[in-house]
């Protein structure tokens, strides 16, 4: 019992010197802060239920922020001239009334009403600070009074955002503004009751027409002027925790969860220590405390120089928080002590903005969420956190609900992701045996001509007419007799087989059987047959097992006389010159040009050297001079290829890979992520993708989107690009002002390919 009384006595001792008026005002400020969650969710509200673009929402939020700053600075002037009580009540009434009616206002009115509401909120903030200052007599406990007021404001804002999220989820975002407005109006009524209307410093204007102006008063107090300038600089540094710090942590591999915990540490330490610290240090000189606080803020970020681990990050945040505790409240109290009576409000308007005001700027509202919908594939897929009733962009292409709790029709439907609704992204990991989708078959057979080097190495095998079959027989390759070769390949086979002394090779006829396309390739003949199946368009990319194929192929010199063993190249070159021939070596590689073995109909290839055997080119495809198509990759329909299609990449019908563009394949580096570009997509010139795209997506020219690229969503949330892999109707672009990569709904779907370019005879 004695211990409890002692702790209670110490707690009361912290506020014993605080005037009753300040304590009552602090209680009202706390209750008002609890419902002051509007501007935390403002940006989400504007791009969500209001259906504004990110640009429009940014303009409104930015103008509102300017209004808040302007109200803070001019609110002190209003208080000095007309009385701080009157300034507080007027600002609270204007702000509250504007917020209450805001949900029913047309969009055009938001550009004017929101800045007015923010301006009035700034006036309230300045009036509150001035009222605390004038309520404490000179030489009184101003430091504890300001600490108590900050404690109440921060405590209210700690409760407000979660409460706001609950209101938005259970009811609607409109009720956030109504609750905030009503709370502000009730705060005005409460303040009118507790603050005397006459005969006090709260109500009496301090304006003196003969008194010096603000600038002259500040110049007469050089210590205050230097202090305010230092605080402006340090406040700018301090607020980097809300902008550059999360980006810094993400670049070093940390998740948003760590950033959230750091902010929780910041808020928790502030609430627990600021008031006791103000009481314990009340006899210390304020400028010494402010100097120590400013130093701790600077040292906090310096902690991250040697490393960005969790321990460094927590130490940094503790240093920042302790610095804030030491400099903000003492600085505010010191300015109040130095201010002349006729300029108290204007002096307070120059002091640091309360920590709670930092939360009035729109930031991302949370991490990606997951939803399960019975009508979809059943697996969880990340979506962008939108207001209730809004459609999500899903990795599996399934739309979110068109309506939901809290959605109110005002002549406006939820903005759709695309005019006809998102299409499922077709994952083309198929084992169908034809591009036309005939009955499933499991094997293949073919007769062909193989080139064998003197040491027995198979240099190539050409299969002019491979076939798919459901009953192929035992897997393997066997040589054919001349009669069997003529029977299987035609009359020319008899002259094609035999020893070629010029190249030092033997051409033999073979018959190769693949008993199951799901089995690994057995030898070089098997590998070449699988490449032919792709280029003949009998099997689509990823429609068969190609594990180990690369290792079965020999490195070959591909020449104008045919394949040559690399070790025999100079001897073959000499033999050719002896016969008056010029040997042209087109490449030294494991894969030959596709057109030397297969020339699919309905395709244009400007440079045959840039299409490997094993490429799948659908009818209607054009590969321009700078285009490149690797094996087990290609197109599924009419496409323009002016960039690189890497191994394993599939391009949907009607899509365009722009000049110099690149797609990240599965071969280099051993990547397993399959890159699939949907239908009617555009990857701009010199752009690139390392994620799958759904239908009707656009990647801006010059932008390379890898799986780890940090992408800013329309609601301000930042995610890695892999979270958007496979989603349809997205425009990826780089903001030319900020440099950030953004993903936006592709409302202006590009016009598609020029039909004239793809008219094949």
VMD Tcl script that draws the C-alpha trace (Angstrom):
set ca {
  {0.00 0.00 0.00}
  {2.84 2.34 0.87}
  {4.59 1.59 -2.43}
  {1.44 2.28 -4.41}
  {0.92 5.58 -2.61}
  {4.52 6.51 -3.27}
  {4.21 5.83 -6.99}
  {0.91 7.72 -7.11}
  {2.55 10.64 -5.29}
  {5.41 10.74 -7.77}
  {2.92 10.63 -10.65}
  {0.94 13.52 -9.20}
  {4.18 15.36 -8.55}
  {4.89 15.47 -12.25}
  {1.79 17.57 -12.87}
  {1.39 19.24 -9.48}
  {2.70 22.57 -10.77}
  {0.57 22.47 -13.93}
  {-2.36 24.92 -13.71}
  {-5.86 23.48 -13.66}
  {-6.75 25.22 -16.91}
  {-3.85 23.50 -18.70}
  {-4.85 20.11 -17.31}
  {-8.43 20.55 -18.50}
  {-7.26 21.78 -21.89}
  {-4.95 18.77 -22.11}
  {-7.84 16.40 -21.46}
  {-9.84 17.98 -24.26}
  {-6.85 17.83 -26.59}
  {-6.44 14.12 -25.84}
  {-10.07 13.33 -26.65}
  {-9.89 15.41 -29.80}
  {-6.68 13.66 -30.87}
  {-8.37 10.26 -30.48}
  {-10.79 11.09 -33.32}
  {-8.32 13.14 -35.38}
  {-7.58 10.28 -37.75}
  {-8.92 11.87 -40.94}
  {-5.68 12.91 -42.53}
  {-3.96 9.59 -41.85}
  {-6.40 7.98 -44.28}
  {-7.01 10.99 -46.53}
  {-4.97 9.77 -49.48}
  {-6.57 6.30 -49.40}
  {-10.01 7.92 -49.24}
  {-9.32 10.14 -52.24}
  {-8.03 7.39 -54.53}
  {-10.55 4.89 -53.11}
  {-14.21 5.80 -52.61}
  {-13.73 9.20 -54.26}
  {-12.12 7.60 -57.34}
  {-9.47 10.28 -57.87}
  {-6.22 9.66 -59.65}
  {-2.97 9.57 -57.70}
  {-2.07 12.97 -59.16}
  {-5.35 14.56 -58.10}
  {-5.12 13.07 -54.62}
  {-1.52 14.24 -54.33}
  {-2.46 17.80 -55.29}
  {-5.28 17.95 -52.75}
  {-3.13 16.44 -49.99}
  {-0.24 18.76 -50.81}
  {-2.38 21.89 -50.80}
  {-3.92 20.74 -47.52}
  {-0.45 20.35 -46.01}
  {0.42 23.89 -47.10}
  {-2.79 25.06 -45.44}
  {-1.79 23.33 -42.19}
  {1.60 25.05 -42.12}
  {0.05 28.41 -43.03}
  {-2.57 28.05 -40.30}
  {0.10 27.23 -37.75}
  {2.07 30.40 -38.51}
  {-0.85 32.80 -38.90}
  {-2.81 31.31 -35.98}
  {-0.41 32.93 -33.53}
  {-1.02 36.33 -35.13}
  {-4.80 35.84 -34.87}
  {-4.44 34.91 -31.20}
  {-2.29 37.92 -30.35}
  {-4.68 40.28 -32.13}
  {-8.09 38.84 -31.23}
  {-7.39 36.58 -28.26}
  {-6.14 33.00 -28.17}
  {-9.48 31.65 -26.89}
  {-11.31 33.23 -29.80}
  {-8.73 31.90 -32.28}
  {-9.06 28.39 -30.83}
  {-12.85 28.34 -30.92}
  {-13.08 29.84 -34.41}
  {-10.50 27.46 -35.84}
  {-12.10 24.41 -34.20}
  {-15.59 25.36 -35.42}
  {-14.45 25.97 -39.00}
  {-12.37 22.78 -39.13}
  {-15.09 20.63 -37.55}
  {-17.87 21.97 -39.76}
  {-15.78 21.46 -42.92}
  {-15.01 17.85 -42.00}
  {-18.63 17.00 -41.18}
  {-19.94 18.12 -44.57}
  {-16.94 16.92 -46.59}
  {-18.31 13.44 -47.49}
  {-21.30 14.92 -49.32}
  {-19.34 17.56 -51.24}
  {-18.56 17.16 -54.96}
  {-14.97 16.45 -55.93}
  {-14.40 19.99 -57.20}
  {-15.23 21.39 -53.76}
  {-12.57 19.25 -52.09}
  {-9.83 21.42 -53.58}
  {-11.12 24.34 -51.50}
  {-12.71 22.74 -48.42}
  {-9.85 20.42 -47.43}
  {-7.22 23.20 -47.43}
  {-9.59 25.35 -45.37}
  {-10.07 22.53 -42.86}
  {-6.31 22.01 -42.63}
  {-5.68 25.73 -42.27}
  {-8.17 25.92 -39.42}
  {-6.50 22.90 -37.77}
  {-3.18 24.76 -37.94}
  {-4.79 27.76 -36.24}
  {-6.06 25.45 -33.47}
  {-2.59 24.04 -32.96}
  {-1.03 27.49 -32.61}
  {-3.80 28.63 -30.27}
  {-3.38 25.55 -28.06}
  {0.35 26.20 -27.66}
  {-0.22 29.86 -26.88}
  {-2.96 29.03 -24.36}
  {-0.62 26.67 -22.51}
  {2.05 29.39 -22.46}
  {-0.22 32.18 -21.16}
  {-1.93 29.91 -18.63}
  {1.32 29.37 -16.74}
  {2.61 32.41 -14.85}
  {6.12 33.59 -15.56}
  {8.59 31.43 -13.69}
  {6.01 28.61 -13.38}
  {6.16 25.03 -14.60}
  {5.87 25.72 -18.30}
  {8.12 22.81 -19.20}
  {5.92 20.28 -17.39}
  {2.82 21.93 -18.87}
  {4.06 21.56 -22.44}
  {5.24 18.01 -21.73}
  {1.80 17.11 -20.38}
  {0.11 18.61 -23.42}
  {2.42 16.72 -25.81}
  {1.85 13.54 -23.81}
  {-1.93 13.89 -24.23}
  {-1.69 14.66 -27.96}
  {0.68 11.78 -28.68}
  {-1.43 9.41 -26.61}
  {-4.55 10.38 -28.52}
  {-2.84 9.91 -31.87}
  {-1.58 6.49 -30.77}
  {-5.20 5.40 -30.34}
  {-6.70 7.29 -33.29}
  {-5.37 5.49 -36.41}
  {-6.33 1.95 -35.27}
  {-9.73 3.27 -34.24}
  {-10.08 4.92 -37.64}
  {-9.25 1.67 -39.40}
  {-11.99 -0.04 -37.38}
  {-14.51 2.65 -38.33}
  {-13.59 2.45 -42.03}
  {-13.87 -1.33 -42.03}
  {-17.12 -1.59 -40.09}
  {-18.86 1.43 -41.61}
  {-17.19 3.56 -44.29}
  {-14.50 6.12 -44.85}
  {-17.16 8.84 -44.85}
  {-17.72 8.24 -41.14}
  {-14.07 9.02 -40.45}
  {-14.62 12.61 -41.51}
  {-17.95 12.88 -39.71}
  {-16.46 11.55 -36.45}
  {-13.41 13.80 -36.74}
  {-15.59 16.83 -37.44}
  {-17.98 16.13 -34.58}
  {-15.07 15.52 -32.21}
  {-13.52 18.85 -33.18}
  {-16.83 20.67 -32.66}
  {-17.25 19.02 -29.26}
  {-13.70 20.08 -28.39}
  {-14.65 23.68 -29.26}
  {-17.69 23.44 -26.97}
  {-15.56 21.94 -24.19}
  {-12.89 24.63 -24.57}
  {-15.55 27.35 -24.44}
  {-16.69 25.98 -21.09}
  {-13.28 25.64 -19.43}
  {-11.63 28.81 -20.73}
  {-13.00 32.00 -19.16}
  {-14.61 34.28 -21.69}
  {-13.56 37.51 -19.94}
  {-10.93 38.85 -17.65}
  {-8.15 36.35 -18.40}
  {-5.10 36.07 -20.61}
  {-6.97 33.46 -22.66}
  {-9.59 35.90 -23.89}
  {-7.93 39.34 -23.76}
  {-6.20 40.31 -27.02}
  {-2.53 41.05 -26.49}
  {-2.30 43.32 -29.51}
  {-0.43 46.57 -28.91}
  {-0.18 48.84 -31.97}
  {2.85 50.63 -30.49}
  {4.74 47.42 -29.66}
  {7.65 46.26 -31.85}
  {6.92 43.71 -34.59}
  {7.81 40.03 -34.51}
  {11.09 40.37 -36.39}
  {12.34 43.16 -34.14}
  {11.44 41.14 -31.06}
  {13.31 38.10 -32.42}
  {16.37 40.16 -33.30}
  {16.37 41.50 -29.76}
  {16.62 37.88 -28.56}
  {19.46 36.36 -30.63}
  {19.45 33.15 -28.58}
  {15.82 32.52 -29.56}
  {16.58 33.27 -33.20}
  {19.52 30.83 -33.29}
  {17.48 28.23 -31.44}
  {14.59 28.43 -33.90}
  {16.94 28.17 -36.89}
  {18.66 25.11 -35.38}
  {15.32 23.48 -34.67}
  {14.17 23.98 -38.28}
  {17.27 22.14 -39.51}
  {17.11 19.35 -36.94}
  {13.36 18.90 -37.39}
  {13.98 18.36 -41.10}
  {16.58 15.73 -40.26}
  {14.35 14.15 -37.62}
  {11.42 13.73 -40.03}
  {13.55 11.61 -42.38}
  {12.25 8.68 -40.34}
  {8.95 9.13 -42.19}
  {10.44 9.39 -45.70}
  {13.96 8.18 -46.42}
  {14.35 5.79 -43.46}
  {11.80 3.19 -44.69}
  {13.42 3.27 -48.13}
  {16.86 2.86 -46.57}
  {15.71 -0.12 -44.51}
  {14.05 -1.74 -47.54}
  {17.23 -1.32 -49.61}
  {19.09 -3.24 -46.90}
  {16.68 -6.16 -46.93}
  {14.41 -5.23 -44.03}
  {10.63 -5.58 -44.17}
  {7.98 -2.99 -43.41}
  {7.33 -4.92 -40.20}
  {10.67 -3.75 -38.80}
  {9.88 -0.17 -39.76}
  {6.53 -0.45 -38.00}
  {8.19 -1.77 -34.86}
  {10.70 1.09 -34.92}
  {7.86 3.61 -35.03}
  {6.22 1.73 -32.16}
  {9.46 2.02 -30.17}
  {9.53 5.74 -30.92}
  {5.95 6.30 -29.79}
  {6.23 4.05 -26.75}
  {9.37 5.71 -25.42}
  {7.86 9.17 -25.97}
  {4.73 8.26 -24.00}
  {6.65 6.58 -21.19}
  {9.57 8.96 -20.70}
  {8.74 12.47 -21.88}
  {6.62 13.50 -18.92}
  {8.96 11.96 -16.27}
  {11.96 13.47 -18.06}
  {10.40 16.94 -18.03}
  {9.78 16.61 -14.29}
  {13.22 15.20 -13.46}
  {15.08 17.80 -15.54}
  {12.91 20.78 -14.65}
  {15.79 22.54 -12.87}
  {18.26 22.08 -15.73}
  {18.99 24.97 -18.05}
  {16.78 24.60 -21.14}
  {19.41 25.48 -23.74}
  {21.74 22.78 -22.42}
  {18.97 20.18 -22.73}
  {18.07 21.39 -26.21}
  {21.70 21.17 -27.31}
  {21.99 17.60 -25.99}
  {18.76 16.67 -27.76}
  {19.90 18.09 -31.09}
  {23.18 16.21 -30.76}
  {21.36 12.91 -30.07}
  {19.22 13.35 -33.20}
  {22.31 13.82 -35.32}
  {24.11 10.88 -33.68}
  {21.04 8.70 -34.23}
  {21.38 8.64 -38.00}
  {25.17 8.36 -37.69}
  {24.63 4.99 -35.99}
  {23.54 3.59 -39.37}
  {26.89 4.40 -41.01}
  {28.72 1.22 -39.89}
  {25.73 -1.04 -40.61}
  {21.98 -1.37 -41.10}
  {21.27 -4.38 -38.89}
  {18.34 -4.60 -36.52}
  {20.47 -3.63 -33.51}
  {21.78 -0.54 -35.31}
  {18.25 0.41 -36.39}
  {16.85 0.09 -32.86}
  {19.78 2.07 -31.42}
  {19.21 4.76 -34.04}
  {15.53 5.07 -33.15}
  {16.26 5.22 -29.40}
  {18.77 8.00 -30.00}
  {16.29 9.95 -32.14}
  {13.54 9.52 -29.56}
  {15.65 10.56 -26.60}
  {16.84 13.55 -28.61}
  {13.24 14.52 -29.35}
  {12.35 14.30 -25.67}
  {15.28 16.52 -24.72}
  {14.87 19.26 -27.30}
  {11.21 19.72 -28.23}
  {9.53 20.42 -24.90}
  {12.38 22.51 -23.39}
  {12.65 24.52 -26.62}
  {8.93 25.26 -26.65}
  {8.98 26.29 -22.98}
  {12.11 28.42 -23.47}
  {10.52 30.32 -26.36}
  {7.41 30.89 -24.22}
  {9.57 32.24 -21.38}
  {11.39 34.61 -23.74}
  {8.30 35.82 -25.61}
  {6.88 39.27 -24.83}
  {3.25 39.28 -23.75}
  {1.99 40.92 -26.94}
  {3.68 38.32 -29.22}
  {3.28 35.05 -27.31}
  {1.12 33.51 -30.03}
  {3.51 34.44 -32.84}
  {6.51 33.17 -30.89}
  {4.73 29.85 -30.29}
  {3.89 29.61 -33.99}
  {7.63 29.53 -34.69}
  {8.32 26.60 -32.34}
  {8.46 22.90 -33.35}
  {5.27 21.37 -34.66}
  {3.96 18.69 -32.25}
  {5.00 15.15 -33.03}
  {1.36 14.21 -33.63}
  {1.19 16.62 -36.56}
  {3.76 14.48 -38.35}
  {1.04 11.91 -38.77}
  {-1.20 14.22 -40.73}
  {0.71 13.57 -43.94}
  {-0.64 10.73 -46.08}
  {1.48 7.62 -46.06}
  {0.92 4.06 -47.02}
  {-1.81 2.44 -45.04}
  {-0.26 -0.95 -44.45}
  {1.32 -4.00 -45.99}
  {-0.22 -6.10 -48.75}
  {-3.26 -8.00 -47.61}
  {-4.45 -11.45 -48.58}
  {-7.98 -12.52 -49.35}
  {-9.60 -15.80 -50.23}
  {-12.55 -15.85 -52.55}
  {-14.41 -19.07 -53.34}
  {-14.91 -18.08 -56.98}
  {-11.16 -17.80 -57.55}
  {-8.40 -20.33 -57.46}
  {-8.57 -20.65 -53.69}
  {-5.01 -19.66 -53.03}
  {-4.14 -16.50 -51.19}
  {-2.96 -13.77 -53.50}
  {-1.68 -10.37 -52.56}
  {-3.83 -7.40 -53.41}
  {-3.45 -3.72 -52.98}
  {-5.05 -2.57 -49.76}
  {-8.05 -0.59 -50.95}
  {-11.06 0.84 -49.16}
  {-13.88 -1.62 -48.42}
  {-15.71 -2.71 -51.55}
  {-12.86 -2.02 -53.94}
  {-11.49 -4.39 -56.48}
  {-8.01 -5.73 -55.90}
  {-5.33 -6.53 -58.42}
  {-4.69 -10.21 -57.90}
  {-1.78 -12.34 -58.94}
  {-4.27 -14.94 -60.15}
  {-6.30 -12.31 -62.00}
  {-9.43 -12.77 -59.90}
  {-11.36 -9.57 -59.25}
  {-12.19 -8.34 -55.80}
  {-15.78 -7.51 -54.85}
  {-17.52 -4.71 -56.70}
  {-19.30 -3.66 -53.54}
  {-18.94 -4.20 -49.86}
  {-19.65 -2.78 -46.45}
  {-19.52 0.94 -46.34}
  {-19.81 1.58 -50.06}
  {-22.37 4.26 -50.79}
  {-23.52 5.10 -54.27}
  {-23.25 8.77 -55.16}
  {-23.67 8.48 -58.88}
  {-20.21 6.90 -59.04}
  {-19.24 3.27 -59.39}
  {-16.01 1.89 -58.03}
  {-13.34 2.53 -60.60}
  {-12.66 -0.78 -62.36}
  {-9.24 -2.13 -62.94}
  {-10.13 -2.57 -66.61}
  {-13.27 -1.96 -68.63}
  {-14.30 -5.58 -68.90}
  {-12.85 -6.85 -65.65}
  {-9.49 -8.54 -65.19}
  {-8.85 -11.76 -67.03}
  {-7.24 -14.75 -65.39}
  {-3.56 -14.96 -66.23}
  {-3.12 -18.14 -68.20}
  {-0.17 -20.04 -66.86}
  {1.29 -21.72 -69.91}
  {3.04 -24.63 -68.20}
  {1.43 -27.09 -70.61}
  {2.12 -30.53 -71.93}
  {-0.34 -30.29 -74.81}
  {1.15 -31.76 -77.93}
  {-0.07 -29.20 -80.44}
  {-0.63 -25.50 -80.47}
  {-4.21 -26.22 -81.43}
  {-4.87 -28.14 -78.25}
  {-5.53 -31.67 -79.59}
  {-5.77 -34.74 -77.36}
  {-2.88 -35.10 -74.95}
  {0.01 -37.19 -76.21}
  {3.04 -38.22 -74.25}
  {5.82 -39.09 -76.72}
  {7.41 -38.27 -80.05}
  {9.11 -40.10 -82.93}
  {11.15 -38.82 -85.86}
  {13.65 -39.88 -88.47}
  {16.52 -37.56 -89.31}
  {20.10 -37.03 -90.38}
  {22.81 -36.75 -87.72}
  {26.33 -35.35 -88.12}
  {28.89 -37.35 -86.14}
  {32.50 -36.21 -85.62}
  {35.48 -38.51 -85.90}
  {35.56 -39.06 -82.15}
  {31.88 -40.07 -82.10}
  {30.52 -36.73 -80.87}
  {27.07 -35.93 -82.23}
  {27.32 -32.42 -83.71}
  {23.70 -32.08 -84.75}
  {20.59 -34.00 -85.79}
  {18.06 -32.66 -88.27}
  {14.50 -33.99 -88.03}
  {12.50 -32.67 -91.01}
  {9.12 -34.08 -89.93}
  {8.83 -34.94 -86.23}
  {5.56 -36.41 -84.96}
  {3.80 -36.74 -81.65}
  {2.28 -40.04 -80.64}
  {0.57 -41.61 -77.67}
  {2.31 -44.97 -78.31}
  {5.90 -44.15 -79.22}
  {7.59 -47.33 -78.01}
  {10.88 -47.64 -76.08}
  {12.98 -44.50 -75.84}
  {16.29 -44.31 -77.67}
  {18.00 -43.75 -81.02}
  {19.06 -46.29 -83.64}
  {20.78 -45.98 -86.99}
  {18.81 -46.61 -90.17}
  {20.02 -48.56 -93.17}
  {20.11 -46.72 -96.52}
  {16.85 -48.37 -97.56}
  {15.17 -47.45 -94.26}
  {16.48 -43.91 -94.62}
  {15.00 -43.57 -98.12}
  {11.74 -45.05 -96.89}
  {11.50 -42.67 -93.91}
  {13.11 -39.53 -95.34}
  {12.82 -39.67 -99.11}
  {15.04 -40.32 -102.14}
  {17.53 -37.60 -101.27}
  {18.52 -39.36 -98.09}
  {20.62 -41.90 -100.00}
  {22.94 -39.14 -101.27}
  {22.97 -37.20 -98.00}
  {24.34 -40.00 -95.84}
  {27.98 -41.05 -95.85}
  {31.43 -39.70 -94.94}
  {32.26 -36.05 -95.59}
  {36.06 -36.00 -95.81}
  {36.21 -32.22 -96.17}
  {34.66 -31.71 -92.71}
  {35.94 -34.93 -91.18}
  {32.45 -36.09 -90.22}
  {29.97 -38.80 -91.10}
  {26.29 -38.13 -91.81}
  {24.08 -40.98 -90.66}
  {20.33 -41.58 -90.74}
  {18.72 -42.15 -87.35}
  {15.35 -42.83 -85.80}
  {14.75 -41.29 -82.37}
  {11.95 -42.12 -79.97}
  {10.89 -40.17 -76.89}
  {8.62 -42.40 -74.86}
  {7.44 -39.55 -72.58}
  {7.93 -35.83 -72.88}
  {7.95 -35.73 -69.07}
  {11.23 -37.71 -68.98}
  {14.64 -36.05 -69.19}
  {16.49 -36.11 -72.55}
  {18.64 -39.22 -72.94}
  {21.27 -38.08 -75.45}
  {22.05 -35.44 -78.08}
  {19.60 -36.96 -80.60}
  {16.83 -36.81 -77.99}
  {17.78 -33.18 -77.18}
  {17.68 -32.11 -80.83}
  {14.30 -33.76 -81.32}
  {12.86 -31.78 -78.40}
  {14.22 -28.54 -79.89}
  {12.58 -29.44 -83.21}
  {9.25 -30.09 -81.49}
  {9.34 -26.52 -80.20}
  {10.29 -24.86 -83.46}
  {7.75 -26.96 -85.41}
  {5.16 -25.62 -82.94}
  {4.19 -29.12 -81.85}
  {4.96 -28.35 -78.21}
  {4.76 -24.97 -76.52}
  {7.48 -23.64 -74.21}
  {7.55 -25.48 -70.88}
  {5.49 -28.26 -72.46}
  {8.21 -30.90 -72.03}
  {11.08 -31.81 -69.75}
  {14.34 -30.13 -70.84}
  {16.36 -30.83 -67.68}
  {20.00 -31.49 -68.57}
  {19.54 -30.60 -72.23}
  {22.29 -28.00 -72.22}
  {24.88 -30.49 -71.05}
  {23.99 -33.02 -73.78}
  {24.76 -30.62 -76.62}
  {28.31 -30.26 -77.95}
  {29.91 -26.90 -78.63}
  {29.98 -26.73 -82.43}
  {31.37 -24.43 -85.11}
  {28.40 -23.65 -87.34}
  {29.75 -22.98 -90.84}
  {28.60 -22.47 -94.38}
  {29.53 -26.12 -95.08}
  {27.64 -27.46 -92.08}
  {28.49 -28.25 -88.43}
  {32.19 -28.80 -87.69}
  {33.93 -29.98 -84.53}
  {35.62 -26.96 -82.94}
  {38.97 -28.78 -82.67}
  {38.88 -29.57 -86.43}
  {37.91 -26.07 -87.56}
  {41.32 -24.92 -88.90}
  {41.87 -28.18 -90.77}
  {38.43 -27.90 -92.35}
  {39.14 -24.29 -93.28}
  {42.31 -25.39 -95.09}
  {40.46 -28.20 -96.90}
  {37.86 -25.70 -98.09}
  {40.51 -23.29 -99.42}
  {42.20 -26.18 -101.22}
  {38.97 -26.65 -103.13}
  {38.62 -22.92 -103.82}
  {35.89 -22.43 -101.22}
  {35.59 -19.80 -98.51}
  {34.50 -21.23 -95.16}
  {32.19 -18.86 -93.28}
  {31.79 -19.47 -89.56}
  {28.48 -17.97 -88.38}
  {28.87 -18.92 -84.71}
  {30.55 -21.23 -82.23}
  {27.75 -22.33 -79.92}
  {25.70 -25.23 -78.65}
  {22.58 -24.08 -80.54}
  {22.32 -23.53 -84.29}
  {20.12 -21.03 -86.09}
  {16.53 -22.14 -86.20}
  {16.11 -21.34 -89.89}
  {18.87 -23.83 -90.85}
  {16.57 -26.57 -89.52}
  {13.02 -25.23 -89.32}
  {11.32 -22.36 -91.16}
  {7.82 -22.06 -89.65}
  {5.13 -20.64 -91.91}
  {3.59 -17.22 -91.27}
  {6.70 -15.80 -89.61}
  {9.08 -12.99 -90.58}
  {12.67 -13.06 -89.25}
  {14.86 -10.12 -90.23}
  {18.12 -11.63 -88.90}
  {18.19 -15.42 -88.74}
  {21.30 -15.43 -86.53}
  {19.17 -14.08 -83.68}
  {16.69 -16.95 -83.43}
  {17.96 -20.21 -81.93}
  {16.71 -23.68 -82.73}
  {14.11 -24.46 -80.08}
  {12.36 -21.10 -80.37}
  {8.57 -21.25 -80.63}
  {7.30 -18.62 -83.08}
  {3.55 -18.60 -83.64}
  {2.07 -17.59 -86.98}
  {1.92 -13.81 -87.20}
  {5.20 -13.20 -85.37}
  {7.72 -10.68 -86.67}
  {11.28 -10.72 -85.31}
  {13.05 -7.52 -86.30}
  {16.81 -7.05 -86.68}
  {17.44 -6.36 -82.99}
  {15.03 -9.06 -81.83}
  {16.32 -12.27 -80.25}
  {14.51 -15.47 -79.33}
  {16.18 -18.19 -77.23}
  {15.22 -21.87 -77.00}
  {12.18 -22.99 -74.98}
  {10.81 -19.48 -75.42}
  {8.80 -17.52 -77.94}
  {5.36 -16.31 -78.91}
  {1.84 -17.71 -78.80}
  {0.24 -15.41 -81.35}
  {0.72 -12.30 -83.44}
  {3.63 -10.45 -81.85}
  {6.31 -7.91 -82.69}
  {9.72 -8.83 -81.29}
  {12.28 -6.02 -81.34}
  {13.96 -7.00 -78.09}
  {15.27 -10.05 -76.28}
  {13.10 -13.05 -75.40}
  {15.29 -15.04 -73.03}
  {15.13 -18.77 -72.37}
  {11.83 -19.82 -70.81}
  {9.97 -16.57 -71.57}
  {6.54 -16.77 -73.24}
  {4.89 -13.85 -75.05}
  {1.11 -13.76 -75.42}
  {-0.93 -12.89 -78.49}
  {-0.80 -9.26 -79.60}
  {2.11 -8.24 -77.37}
  {5.09 -6.14 -78.40}
  {8.66 -6.40 -77.09}
  {10.10 -2.98 -77.95}
  {13.47 -2.17 -79.47}
  {16.31 -3.18 -77.17}
  {13.90 -4.43 -74.51}
  {14.80 -7.46 -72.40}
  {13.06 -10.25 -70.55}
  {14.76 -12.08 -67.71}
  {15.04 -15.79 -68.47}
  {15.46 -18.90 -66.34}
  {18.81 -19.99 -67.79}
  {21.32 -17.40 -66.54}
  {21.89 -17.65 -62.81}
  {19.65 -20.68 -62.44}
  {16.47 -18.66 -61.95}
  {13.25 -20.63 -61.53}
  {10.69 -17.84 -61.94}
  {8.94 -18.25 -65.30}
  {8.38 -14.94 -67.05}
  {5.10 -14.92 -68.95}
  {3.90 -11.85 -70.81}
  {0.12 -11.81 -71.28}
  {-1.89 -10.67 -74.26}
  {-1.81 -7.15 -75.71}
  {1.13 -6.03 -73.56}
  {3.83 -3.53 -74.42}
  {7.37 -3.67 -73.05}
  {8.78 -0.32 -74.17}
  {12.06 0.33 -75.91}
  {15.12 -0.43 -73.75}
  {12.79 -1.61 -70.96}
  {12.88 -4.97 -69.22}
  {10.86 -7.29 -67.01}
  {11.81 -9.85 -64.41}
  {8.23 -10.64 -63.39}
  {5.22 -12.07 -65.19}
  {2.73 -9.66 -66.73}
  {-0.99 -10.30 -67.12}
  {-3.02 -8.98 -70.05}
  {-2.88 -5.39 -71.31}
  {0.11 -4.26 -69.28}
  {2.62 -1.59 -70.26}
  {6.20 -1.15 -69.06}
  {7.47 2.33 -69.80}
  {10.44 2.74 -72.15}
  {13.76 2.50 -70.34}
  {12.33 0.98 -67.14}
  {13.60 -2.44 -65.98}
  {11.22 -4.03 -63.49}
  {12.92 -6.86 -61.61}
  {11.29 -8.99 -58.93}
  {12.94 -6.90 -56.23}
  {12.10 -3.49 -57.67}
  {10.34 -1.29 -55.10}
  {7.05 -0.20 -56.67}
  {4.78 2.54 -55.34}
  {1.08 1.75 -55.63}
  {-1.72 4.31 -56.16}
  {-2.49 4.37 -52.43}
  {1.13 5.20 -51.58}
  {2.01 1.69 -50.44}
  {5.44 0.38 -51.53}
  {5.83 -3.30 -52.41}
  {8.30 -5.42 -54.30}
  {7.37 -6.00 -57.92}
  {7.08 -9.74 -57.38}
  {3.88 -9.02 -55.41}
  {2.33 -7.78 -58.67}
  {3.60 -10.65 -60.82}
  {0.88 -11.89 -63.17}
  {-1.55 -9.03 -62.53}
  {-3.39 -7.55 -65.53}
  {-3.93 -4.00 -66.74}
  {-0.98 -2.32 -65.01}
  {1.16 0.55 -66.25}
  {4.69 0.45 -64.81}
  {6.45 3.78 -65.05}
  {9.19 5.82 -63.41}
  {8.16 9.14 -61.94}
  {10.27 11.71 -63.77}
  {10.31 14.03 -60.75}
  {10.95 11.68 -57.82}
  {12.55 8.77 -59.68}
  {10.31 6.22 -57.93}
  {8.86 3.31 -59.87}
  {5.05 3.47 -59.90}
  {2.33 0.99 -60.85}
  {-0.96 2.47 -61.98}
  {-4.13 1.10 -63.56}
  {-3.58 1.06 -67.31}
  {-6.80 2.86 -68.18}
  {-5.44 4.05 -71.52}
  {-4.81 0.60 -73.01}
  {-2.36 0.86 -75.94}
  {-3.72 0.44 -79.43}
  {-2.07 -2.89 -80.15}
  {0.01 -4.07 -83.05}
  {-0.21 -2.67 -86.53}
  {-2.07 -5.30 -88.54}
  {-0.27 -4.28 -91.74}
  {3.10 -5.26 -90.23}
  {1.81 -8.75 -89.47}
  {0.02 -9.59 -92.70}
  {1.91 -12.70 -93.79}
  {1.37 -14.18 -97.22}
}
mol new
graphics top color blue
foreach p $ca { graphics top sphere $p radius 0.5 }
foreach p [lrange $ca 0 end-1] q [lrange $ca 1 end] { graphics top cylinder $p $q radius 0.2 }
display resetview
